[in-house]
Amino acid sequence: MNEDDVDRIDRNRRHFLTVATAVTGAVGVGFVAVPFLSSLKPSARAQALGAPVEVPIGSMQPGEMVRVLWRGRLVFVLRRSEAMMARLPESLADLRDPNSEVAEQQPDYAANETRSVNPEFLVVEGSCTHLGCAPLEDFEVRPAENWAGGFFCPCHGSKFDLAGRVYKGVPAPTNLRVPPHRFVRDDLILIGQDTGAA
């Protein structure tokens, strides 16, 4: 073997070692970077403590309600049907705060007759304003009972209409709270952040 062959073999070895070292280093950096970058994502606990929660609503049918947790609180998202919307004005005389005048109960953009950004979707905390029990949905209309559908708290008998407004003569003093929220897209609500809400 002459000197040129030895140089060529050495160059090939050096090239192979350089490439192998670079590839091994890149793989090593990947193994180190993935856990580091994953640690920057909020944990489930951090999300429960305050991070906004995304609620996909594209597949919800009229009359359907979903429940989500935000900051450890239960939140109801109800897609009201046209019939539900039409019943909202029926019980105004029976409501304690029909015009949502207690400002702390909802953001300014939800201080309207439907208590919502988009009239079709109601977003309220699922916590009775009396003692914090979780009201049940009761959307069945019972005219004999003067009930146009809404939420009923079985613990102490508080009642709320389909906009989360409290009835007169029940223990709950105020309407169900509307959390900060906004529509990111037509099919996605972000609960816990209202920047850019319409």
Order of alpha helices (4+ residues) and beta strands (2+ residues): alpha-alpha-beta-beta-beta-alpha-beta-beta-beta-beta-beta-beta
